[in-house]
Amino acid sequence: MLIRRIGFRGGVRTRATHAALSTYTEDVSFPNFIADANSGKVADAYSPETWARLVALKDRYDPGNVLRHNHNIPPSKAPAV
């Protein structure tokens, strides 16, 4: 019943609150909330330094990209065949 009483104004208030608070936030994403893990947005969830560290780990421990499902971090180069 509360939703019915607020009506459309609730959406307006939500957007206004979001706009007011967005000046205090950074434009970041979280890996667990990325719906399409193969979209290339995984790198956006990390700082450039952290991403470089993750790629270096991938190069060392999984250069063949065997563990490529669910938020893939691709190795920096293709494995030698």
N, C-alpha and C positions, 0 to 999 in steps of 0.2 A: 504494500500500500504506500509505503514511503516513496518508492520509485515513481509511482503514479502521481503523487503530489508534487514532487520536484519537477517532473516532466522534462522539457527540453532545456530548462535553465541549468540542470545538473551538468549537461554536456558543455555548456558555455562556461560554467564555473571551473570544470575540469581543465578545459583548454586554457583558460586565463591563469589558473594556478600553474600549469605546466609552463606556460610562457614566462611567468614571473620567476619560477625557480630555475629555468634553463640557463639563466645568466650565471648561475653558481655551479653548473655542472660541466663536465667535459664530454665531448662527442666520442664515447667509447662503446664497445659492445662486449658481450661476455660469450665465451665459446659455447656454454651450455644453452644459450638462447639463439644460436644460429640454426635456422631450420634447414637450410641447404648447405651441408658441410663441404660440398665440392664447388661452391660458388666463388671461391677466392676471397670470401669475407673473413676467413679464419685468421689471416694475417692481420686484419684490421683490429682484431681483439687484443693484440699484443703491441707493446712498444717496439720500435725498430731494434733496440738492443736485445730485448727478450726474444724477438723473432729470429735474429741472427744466431743467438745462443741455441734456440730450439733446432734450427736448421743444421748447425754444427753437430748437435747431438744426433740428429737423424742421419747425417753423413757418416758418423762414426759407427753407430749401432744398427742402422737399417738402411744402408745405401741402396739396396734393391727395392725399397719402398714396399716391403711385404705388409707392413702394418699401415695400410693406406685408407682404411675405412674409418668413418666417424671422425671428422675434423682432421683431415690429412694435413700433415706438414711435409711437403715434398722435399726430397733431397736437393742439394744445389746443382747436381749434375746427374746425368743418366749413368747407370752402372755400366762398366766395361763388359762387353759380351765376348 
